[in-house]
Amino acid sequence: MTESDDLRTALDAAAVRWPGLSRSQVLVQLALEGHRVGEAAHRLRREERLAAIERHGGALTGAFGPGYLDQLRNEWPR
């Protein structure tokens, strides 16, 4: 892997957090940490979506009367 300036900066900063590790070990640690952060963000987004569904679920209950779909379908061209 070629170290770009940005990657070099990130590895240098991470090496301070993980002293004694080789450059490749620091890269592995960064990758694992990034994965954990990404997974946590994914879980949070999922929980937020589910909470929104829970909050708004049933909000339109009763908005469409009996036979509404049949009536709508009858308006469609055949």
C-alpha positions in Angstrom: 0.0 0.0 0.0 1.3 3.4 -0.9 1.3 6.0 1.9 -0.3 9.2 0.7 0.2 12.3 2.7 -3.2 11.9 4.4 -2.5 8.3 5.3 1.0 9.1 6.6 -0.6 11.8 8.8 -3.2 9.4 10.1 -0.6 6.6 10.8 1.7 9.0 12.6 -1.1 10.2 14.8 -2.3 6.7 15.5 1.3 5.5 16.3 1.2 7.8 19.3 -1.9 6.0 20.5 -0.4 2.6 19.9 3.3 2.9 20.7 5.5 -0.1 20.1 3.4 -1.3 17.1 4.8 -1.6 13.7 3.4 0.6 10.9 1.3 -2.3 9.5 0.0 -3.2 13.0 -1.1 0.5 13.5 -2.9 0.3 10.1 -4.7 -2.9 11.3 -5.7 -1.1 14.5 -7.0 1.8 12.6 -9.0 -0.4 10.3 -10.5 -2.3 13.2 -11.4 0.9 15.0 -12.9 2.3 11.9 -15.0 -0.8 11.5 -16.2 -0.6 15.1 -17.2 3.0 14.7 -19.0 2.3 11.4 -20.9 -0.6 13.0 -21.9 1.6 15.9 -23.1 4.3 13.6 -25.1 1.8 11.6 -26.8 0.4 14.8 -27.7 4.0 15.9 -29.2 4.8 12.5 -31.2 1.6 12.6 -32.5 2.3 16.1 -33.4 5.9 15.1 -35.4 4.5 12.0 -37.2 1.9 14.1 -38.0 4.6 16.8 -39.5 6.8 14.0 -41.6 3.9 12.7 -42.8 3.2 16.2 -43.7 6.9 16.8 -45.5 7.3 13.5 -47.0 3.8 13.1 -50.8 3.9 12.9 -50.9 7.6 12.4 -53.2 7.1 9.4 -55.4 4.4 10.9 -58.9 5.0 9.7 -57.9 7.6 7.1 -59.1 5.3 4.3 -62.5 3.9 4.7 -63.8 0.4 3.8 -63.6 -0.4 0.1 -61.1 2.4 -0.6 -58.7 0.3 -2.6 -61.5 -1.3 -4.6 -62.9 2.1 -5.4 -59.5 3.4 -6.4 -58.8 0.4 -8.6 -62.1 0.9 -10.4 -61.0 4.4 -11.4 -57.9 3.0 -13.2 -58.2 2.6 -17.0 -58.6 -1.0 -18.1 
